[in-house]
Structure formats: structure tokens, C-alpha cells
Amino acid sequence: MKKRKLLEKILAGSKNIRFAEATALAEAFGFRLDRINGSHHIFLHPDIPELINLQDVKGKVKSYQLKQLINMIEQHNLQMED
């Protein structure tokens, strides 16, 4: 799925998002995978001191973690990289 369409799907309220889609979206906004600790995939952004944690649970991402990612994107006014 294209990243812009995925973002629209998430903003429309869909909670049925695959883990791979969520990680691709995070990377599209400049986040980079820093480390993996068990099921926790820790992403960092070079311009933001906070980190984001995404977990793969049966191929899906936890909805509260997806909300945290979207809130961080909006709070820091991040733009999608092409």
C-alpha cells in the first residue's frame, strides 16, 4: 500500500494496520530502527529526543503505539520523505 494512502487509512480511524505497514510509515517520516529488544522495535528520529516503540503482535501493530506515532508526527510537524 502506498504510504500516503496508508496514512489516510490510519487518520480515518482504522486500527487494522499491519506491523510492516506501521514500520514503513515510521521510516517514511524519518524514523530509523535503533534496536530490537524482544518484541519491541525502538525507532529514533534524528531531530526528536523521544523514541517510539512498535510491537509486532501476530503481524499487527498495537493501536496505542500507532496513536503515539501519529501524535509524534503531528506534534513535531514531520513531513513524509519521498
MDAnalysis code that builds the backbone (N, CA, C; Angstrom):
import MDAnalysis as mda
import numpy as np

u = mda.Universe.empty(246, n_residues=82, atom_resindex=np.repeat(np.arange(82), 3), trajectory=True)
u.add_TopologyAttr("name", ["N", "CA", "C"] * 82)
u.add_TopologyAttr("resid", np.arange(1, 83))
u.add_TopologyAttr("resname", ["MET", "LYS", "LYS", "ARG", "LYS", "LEU", "LEU", "GLU", "LYS", "ILE", "LEU", "ALA", "GLY", "SER", "LYS", "ASN", "ILE", "ARG", "PHE", "ALA", "GLU", "ALA", "THR", "ALA", "LEU", "ALA", "GLU", "ALA", "PHE", "GLY", "PHE", "ARG", "LEU", "ASP", "ARG", "ILE", "ASN", "GLY", "SER", "HIS", "HIS", "ILE", "PHE", "LEU", "HIS", "PRO", "ASP", "ILE", "PRO", "GLU", "LEU", "ILE", "ASN", "LEU", "GLN", "ASP", "VAL", "LYS", "GLY", "LYS", "VAL", "LYS", "SER", "TYR", "GLN", "LEU", "LYS", "GLN", "LEU", "ILE", "ASN", "MET", "ILE", "GLU", "GLN", "HIS", "ASN", "LEU", "GLN", "MET", "GLU", "ASP"])
u.atoms.positions = np.array([
    [0.846, -1.179, 0.000],
    [0.000, 0.000, 0.000],
    [0.891, 1.242, 0.000],
    [0.508, 2.228, -0.783],
    [1.258, 3.480, -0.821],
    [1.203, 4.145, 0.545],
    [2.288, 4.821, 0.891],
    [2.399, 5.403, 2.228],
    [1.368, 6.497, 2.476],
    [1.069, 7.292, 1.484],
    [0.064, 8.356, 1.668],
    [-1.330, 7.753, 1.903],
    [-1.656, 6.700, 1.154],
    [-2.952, 6.037, 1.348],
    [-3.013, 5.378, 2.716],
    [-1.888, 4.806, 3.146],
    [-1.823, 4.191, 4.468],
    [-2.052, 5.242, 5.550],
    [-1.416, 6.402, 5.405],
    [-1.601, 7.485, 6.369],
    [-3.064, 7.919, 6.413],
    [-3.692, 8.048, 5.250],
    [-5.110, 8.418, 5.198],
    [-5.974, 7.369, 5.897],
    [-5.638, 6.094, 5.693],
    [-6.379, 4.995, 6.327],
    [-6.267, 5.080, 7.849],
    [-5.064, 5.368, 8.345],
    [-4.843, 5.473, 9.788],
    [-5.583, 6.681, 10.353],
    [-5.474, 7.818, 9.666],
    [-6.133, 9.034, 10.138],
    [-7.657, 8.906, 10.106],
    [-8.164, 8.032, 9.237],
    [-9.610, 7.793, 9.164],
    [-10.093, 6.915, 10.314],
    [-9.150, 6.382, 11.094],
    [-9.537, 5.631, 12.282],
    [-9.343, 4.133, 12.204],
    [-8.768, 3.639, 11.127],
    [-8.559, 2.194, 11.017],
    [-7.527, 1.723, 12.034],
    [-7.857, 0.645, 12.723],
    [-6.930, 0.074, 13.697],
    [-6.343, -1.233, 13.182],
    [-6.763, -1.645, 12.006],
    [-6.316, -2.900, 11.424],
    [-5.089, -2.640, 10.539],
    [-3.973, -2.288, 11.180],
    [-2.750, -1.927, 10.462],
    [-1.688, -2.978, 10.736],
    [-1.070, -3.457, 9.674],
    [-0.007, -4.447, 9.829],
    [1.247, -3.798, 10.393],
    [2.010, -4.603, 11.105],
    [3.263, -4.132, 11.696],
    [4.205, -3.608, 10.608],
    [4.317, -4.328, 9.505],
    [5.206, -3.916, 8.412],
    [4.782, -2.568, 7.833],
    [3.477, -2.320, 7.760],
    [2.983, -1.033, 7.260],
    [3.336, 0.090, 8.231],
    [3.192, -0.169, 9.521],
    [3.496, 0.847, 10.535],
    [4.981, 1.190, 10.529],
    [5.840, 0.185, 10.402],
    [7.282, 0.466, 10.373],
    [7.652, 1.217, 9.101],
    [7.037, 0.872, 7.978],
    [7.302, 1.585, 6.724],
    [6.864, 3.042, 6.835],
    [5.738, 3.281, 7.498],
    [5.250, 4.647, 7.688],
    [6.196, 5.434, 8.589],
    [6.645, 4.819, 9.678],
    [7.595, 5.487, 10.577],
    [8.861, 5.862, 9.818],
    [9.364, 4.946, 9.007],
    [10.580, 5.218, 8.236],
    [10.345, 6.297, 7.191],
    [9.134, 6.373, 6.640],
    [8.812, 7.408, 5.654],
    [8.845, 8.802, 6.272],
    [8.617, 8.888, 7.580],
    [8.663, 10.171, 8.273],
    [10.020, 10.435, 8.916],
    [11.019, 9.632, 8.586],
    [12.379, 9.899, 9.039],
    [12.830, 9.128, 10.261],
    [11.982, 8.265, 10.804],
    [12.390, 7.443, 11.942],
    [13.265, 6.301, 11.442],
    [14.241, 5.922, 12.245],
    [15.134, 4.818, 11.901],
    [15.128, 3.801, 13.031],
    [15.136, 2.531, 12.662],
    [15.178, 1.465, 13.659],
    [16.503, 1.537, 14.394],
    [16.437, 1.738, 15.701],
    [17.639, 1.851, 16.523],
    [18.041, 0.499, 17.090],
    [17.055, -0.212, 17.622],
    [17.355, -1.514, 18.222],
    [16.072, -2.320, 18.372],
    [16.263, -3.612, 18.584],
    [15.153, -4.517, 18.853],
    [15.441, -5.187, 20.182],
    [14.478, -5.118, 21.086],
    [14.613, -5.742, 22.395],
    [13.388, -6.635, 22.592],
    [13.536, -7.914, 22.315],
    [12.392, -8.820, 22.353],
    [11.441, -8.480, 21.227],
    [10.183, -8.195, 21.557],
    [9.206, -7.821, 20.530],
    [9.159, -6.312, 20.306],
    [9.937, -5.567, 21.073],
    [9.926, -4.105, 20.989],
    [10.919, -3.625, 19.935],
    [10.404, -2.936, 18.935],
    [11.234, -2.322, 17.905],
    [11.288, -0.830, 18.231],
    [12.474, -0.345, 18.564],
    [12.654, 1.031, 19.020],
    [13.127, 1.885, 17.845],
    [12.363, 2.929, 17.550],
    [12.683, 3.839, 16.453],
    [13.066, 5.198, 17.016],
    [14.059, 5.810, 16.391],
    [14.504, 7.155, 16.756],
    [14.417, 8.060, 15.540],
    [14.233, 9.335, 15.804],
    [14.266, 10.356, 14.745],
    [15.426, 11.280, 15.062],
    [16.236, 11.645, 14.075],
    [17.416, 12.473, 14.356],
    [17.108, 13.843, 14.955],
    [15.898, 14.367, 14.752],
    [15.552, 15.707, 15.235],
    [14.675, 15.698, 16.488],
    [14.339, 14.510, 16.999],
    [13.421, 14.398, 18.130],
    [14.091, 13.585, 19.236],
    [14.112, 14.108, 20.470],
    [14.769, 13.369, 21.556],
    [13.976, 12.144, 22.035],
    [12.682, 12.094, 21.732],
    [11.840, 10.976, 22.167],
    [12.014, 9.788, 21.223],
    [11.678, 8.617, 21.719],
    [11.705, 7.431, 20.868],
    [10.294, 6.901, 20.701],
    [10.130, 6.028, 19.721],
    [8.835, 5.389, 19.502],
    [9.047, 3.879, 19.522],
    [8.145, 3.185, 20.176],
    [8.217, 1.737, 20.312],
    [7.058, 1.120, 19.539],
    [7.369, 0.175, 18.654],
    [6.329, -0.561, 17.940],
    [6.523, -2.045, 18.209],
    [5.423, -2.748, 18.452],
    [5.485, -4.178, 18.718],
    [4.720, -4.950, 17.651],
    [5.313, -6.055, 17.222],
    [4.683, -6.957, 16.269],
    [3.903, -8.003, 17.064],
    [2.583, -7.892, 17.037],
    [1.724, -8.840, 17.739],
    [0.863, -9.541, 16.690],
    [1.261, -10.744, 16.341],
    [0.563, -11.541, 15.322],
    [0.443, -10.774, 14.007],
    [1.500, -10.049, 13.648],
    [1.527, -9.332, 12.383],
    [0.888, -7.959, 12.409],
    [0.298, -7.580, 13.525],
    [-0.352, -6.266, 13.655],
    [0.426, -5.405, 14.636],
    [0.193, -4.100, 14.554],
    [0.804, -3.166, 15.497],
    [-0.250, -2.809, 16.550],
    [0.186, -2.580, 17.772],
    [-0.755, -2.205, 18.833],
    [-1.323, -0.818, 18.536],
    [-2.624, -0.659, 18.730],
    [-3.293, 0.587, 18.347],
    [-2.781, 1.785, 19.136],
    [-2.464, 1.620, 20.421],
    [-1.982, 2.763, 21.198],
    [-0.603, 3.206, 20.709],
    [0.202, 2.274, 20.221],
    [1.520, 2.636, 19.698],
    [1.381, 3.377, 18.373],
    [0.402, 2.991, 17.581],
    [0.128, 3.685, 16.330],
    [-0.320, 5.116, 16.615],
    [-1.161, 5.288, 17.648],
    [-1.601, 6.630, 18.048],
    [-0.409, 7.474, 18.497],
    [0.512, 6.858, 19.242],
    [1.705, 7.582, 19.692],
    [2.534, 8.048, 18.498],
    [2.677, 7.185, 17.498],
    [3.433, 7.549, 16.297],
    [2.774, 8.728, 15.592],
    [1.463, 8.659, 15.380],
    [0.741, 9.741, 14.699],
    [0.824, 11.030, 15.511],
    [0.670, 10.942, 16.833],
    [0.774, 12.137, 17.679],
    [2.158, 12.766, 17.581],
    [3.197, 11.946, 17.558],
    [4.555, 12.468, 17.459],
    [4.778, 13.144, 16.103],
    [4.246, 12.545, 15.042],
    [4.350, 13.129, 13.700],
    [3.664, 14.491, 13.677],
    [2.466, 14.570, 14.246],
    [1.714, 15.830, 14.251],
    [2.339, 16.859, 15.182],
    [2.775, 16.427, 16.348],
    [3.346, 17.341, 17.340],
    [4.613, 18.016, 16.815],
    [5.425, 17.264, 16.094],
    [6.696, 17.799, 15.597],
    [6.602, 18.244, 14.138],
    [5.390, 18.206, 13.584],
    [5.141, 18.663, 12.219],
    [6.099, 18.010, 11.222],
    [6.226, 16.697, 11.314],
    [7.131, 15.965, 10.429],
    [6.515, 15.812, 9.048],
    [7.352, 15.802, 8.048],
    [6.914, 15.633, 6.668],
    [7.371, 14.278, 6.149],
    [6.562, 13.685, 5.302],
    [6.898, 12.397, 4.720],
    [8.024, 12.583, 3.708],
    [9.039, 11.734, 3.816],
    [10.152, 11.775, 2.869],
    [9.741, 11.044, 1.602],
    [10.201, 11.537, 0.471],
    [9.871, 10.874, -0.810],
    [10.949, 9.934, -1.246],
])
